[in-house]
């Protein structure tokens, strides 16, 4: 599943200035800029299968480490991870690369960042591709109230992540083991079966990892690739990554003026048929004619879990390059 040695050799690592301090990025190819934005708990490396293919199709493919991740700066204050700051980081990356505009593609909460970057800065982001998490316009009830009402006697994982230090205490003593379990829990070939306790929820007094599959990596992830992810988080810790979850109420306030706003640029959605993000947000997908009026296509991949571009790299690469070729 890993990229070929020649593909990896063609990649260039760079640091560029950004409001976070510095943003680490990996680029490959020349042509119109395509910015690739990861989610939790990942890094630029989650786009390792896309970089060479997008580059070969005639684009400048750039995958970033978001603030708090990998080699990028990690501001100390939790409030420094609000959506407005993340959008500013990505605008700064485009400018630092000498470009005026870019197509932005995100996975997981990186899809939410990509969507809001396009919503807030249409002058910079001319199209948005969203993987795993469909677009939902700003507004609605306060996020923390919604999450607190989910799960009954159990606690939703987002609420669990929002308490400073709590998830760090679970993850950081065994980063590699925790990541392996988390990736497996949301992958099609290793996720818990029907009737098993849902790994998106925590039993009162328990840990999230109590519900992770044990002893088996998903088919898309080998031990060496897991080492890449684990090595970065062992070095940085998890607080910067988790701080995104701790800013959802701030985002709700910051984006109040955009409540209900559609995303009008050309767009694309790709989700996994077995992914909770696709299943729980089915109504958001049904609303795409109103919320994504520039939608090119919406793909839900049968038998695929949450990590779509890693579980189904060839299929996702084809979808992305076909979409890019159609953009004006």
N, C-alpha and C positions, 0 to 999 in steps of 0.2 A: 504493500500500500504506500510505501514511502516514495517520494519523488526520485527520479534517476539521479545518479551522481552528477551528470552533466547539467541537469536542470538546476540542481542546488548550486553548482559552481557559478552559474550565470547570475545568481542573486547578489545584490549589493546591499549591505547594511549601512545605514546612515543615522546620524542624529541631527535633528533640526530644531530651531528655537520655537517655542510655543508658550502660551500663557501658563501651562503647567510647569514650565522651566525648559525641559527638553523632551522631545518625542522621538522615540526610536522607531524606525521604519525599515522595511525590506522592500526593495524594488527590483523589477525585472521587466525588460522590454522598453520600447519607445512607441510614442503615439499618443492619442488622447488618454487623459489620466483616469484611471479607475481606482478608487480608494476602497480598501477592504477593511472592515471594522469587526473585530471579534467580540465575543460576549464572555460570560462567566462559566467556568473558571478556565480561561484559555489564554491566548496570546496571538501574535502575528502568525505563529506556527500552525494555527488551525486552517490557514489558507495555503498551506504548502502544496496542495494538489491543484489549486487554482492559478497560482502565480505563473507557472510556465505556460499553461494553456492560454490564459488571457494574453500573456505577452506574445505568444506565437500567433495569436489572432490579430496582432497589430496594435496593441494597446500598451500603455505604460502602467503596469499593475503594481500597486503599492499597498502593502499590508502594514498596519501600524500596531504597536503596543499602546493601548490606551493608558491615560494617566493612572498611576497606581499599579501598573503591570510591567513585568519584564524589565527592560532597560530604560523605560521612560521614567520621568520624574514622578515622585510620590509625595504630593503635598500632605502635610500632617493633619490639617483641619478636615474633619468629616465634611463640612459644608463646601469644601473645594471640589466636590465630586457631583455637583448639581448639573442638570442637563445643559444649562446655558454655558457653563464652563467647558463641557465636553464638546459642544458645538464650536465654540471659539477655538479649541485645540485643533479641530479638523480644518477649519478655515485657515488657520495659521500654517498647517501642513501644506495645503494647496498653494498658498502664497510662497512658502519657503522653497517649494519645488519649482517656482517660477511659472506657475500656471494661473490662469484666470478662472477656470471652471473644472469640474470633475463630475463623473458619475460616482455615486457612493453606494456601496453594498455592505449590509451588515447582517450578522447572525446573532440570534438570542437577543440580549439587551443591546447588542451592537446594532440590531435591526431597528430598535427604538431610537437609538442615537442617529442612525442614518435617516430615519423618517423625519425626526425633528430638525436635523441639520438642513434637510431639503425644505421643510416647512418654514423655518426661520430665515434661511439664507438661500432663497431661490436664485439669487444673483450669482452664487458660487456653485451650487449643486444642481445640475441640470437634469438629473434623473436619479431614482432611488430603487435599489433592489433589496428586498426584505426576505430574509431566510429565517424560518421557524416561528417568528413572532409577527403576527399580522398587525397592520396599522390600526390603532384606535386613536381618534382625535383627543386632544387634551380636554379636560373637563370631567364632569360626573362627580360622584362622591369622593371624599378624601380617601386616598389609597390605603392608609393605615387602618381606617375603619372597615374597608372592604376586606382586607386580609385578616383582620381580627375576627371577622364574622364567618370565616371559612373553617371547615373541619370539625365543628362541634367540640367534642372533648379533646380533639387533637389540635396541634398548632401548625399552621401553614408555614412552609419553609421560609417565605419572605419575611414574615414576622420574626422568625427565629434568627434570620440573618441581620435584622435591623437593630438588635440589641448589641451595642458595642462590646467587643471582647468575647461574647458568648460562643459564636461559631468558631472564632480563632482558637479558643480553648479546646474545641473538639478536633479541629483539623490539624493544627500546627505540630502536635506531638508525632503525627504519622501522616505527613503530607502525601507521600506516594500512595499509601494504602487507601487514604480517603479519596483521593482523585480517582484511583482505579475503580473504587466502588461507585462513586458518583457518575462517572462516565458509563459504567456498566448498567446502572439503574435506569438510565434514559436512552439506552441503545436497543434497537429492535431485537437483536439476537440474544441479549442477556437481561432484559428488563424483567421484573417480577411478573408472574403470570396472573391471569384473571383470578380474583379472589384473594390474592396476596395483599398484605398491608402496602398502602400507597407510599412510595419513597418521597413524595412531595410533602409529607406531613410528619410531624414529630409527636410521639406519645408524650403525655405529660410526665416530666421528669426524665425523659429519655434523650437519645441522641439521634440526629438525622441518619447517621451511618448504621444504626440498628437495623434499618430496612434495606440496606444495600446488598446486592448479590456478592457472594464471597468466592474468591479463588478462581475467577475466570475473567479474562479481558475480553471486551467485545472484538469482533472480527476486524474492525477498522483500525485497531490500536495495538501495536506490538510493544514489547518491553522497552525497546530503545526509544520509541516515540513517547511512551509514558515517562521515561527518564527526562526527556526534554522539558515536558510540562512540570514535573515534580521539581527538577533542579531550579527552575526559575522561582517557583513559589517557596521553596526551602530557603532561597536567598533573600527574597523580598518580604516574606510573610504574606498574610492574607488580608490585612486591614485595608490596604488601598483598593483591592478588588471588591471587598464587601461594602465599602463606603458608597458604592453606587446605590445599593439597596436602602441606605440610610438617608437618602435624599429625595425619596419619592414624594413626600409631602411638601418639601420645598419646591420641587418641580411643579406640583399642582398649583401652588401659589404663583410661581414665576410665570407660568404659561396660561394663567386665567384669561388673559385677553384673547387667546387663540382657541378658546373652548369651542369644540365642534368643527374646527376648521378642516376642510379636506386638503389632501396633498395632491396638487394639480399637475406636477411634472410627470413625464413618463415613468412608469413604475412596473415592478415585477414582484411576485410573491412565490416562494417555494417553501413548502412545509412537509413534514413527515406525517403519514397517515396514522401512526401509532404514538405520536408526540402529544403530550397533554396540552402543550401550547396551541396546537391546531384544534384539538378536540374541545377544550374549554372555551376557546375563542372562536368557535364556529360561527357565532352571530356576527363577529367582526368581519369574517371572511364574506359572509352573505351581504354585508353592508358595503363591500368594495365598490359597487357602481356609484355610490354616493360619496364614500370617503376617499377613494382612489379613482377619480374620473379619468386619469391618464393611464390606467392599468393596461399593460400589454398582454399579460397572461398570469393566471394563478394556477400553480401546480401543487397538488398534494400527492406525494409519492407513496404508493401502497407499500406497506410492510417496512416503512422507514421510521426510525426514531427521531430523536431531537438533533443529533449532530449531522445534519443533512449533507453538508459539503464534504464531510469526512466519511460518512457511511456510504454515500452514493456519489463519489467524486466524478466519475465519467458522465453520469446523467446530469448532475448539477452543472458541470462544465459546459455541456452541450446547451443546456437551457440558458446559461448566462451568456455564452458567446452568440447564440442565436438572437437573444434580446439586444445585446450590444450592437450587433450588425444592423438592427432595425432602427436604432436611435437616430434622430436627425443630427 
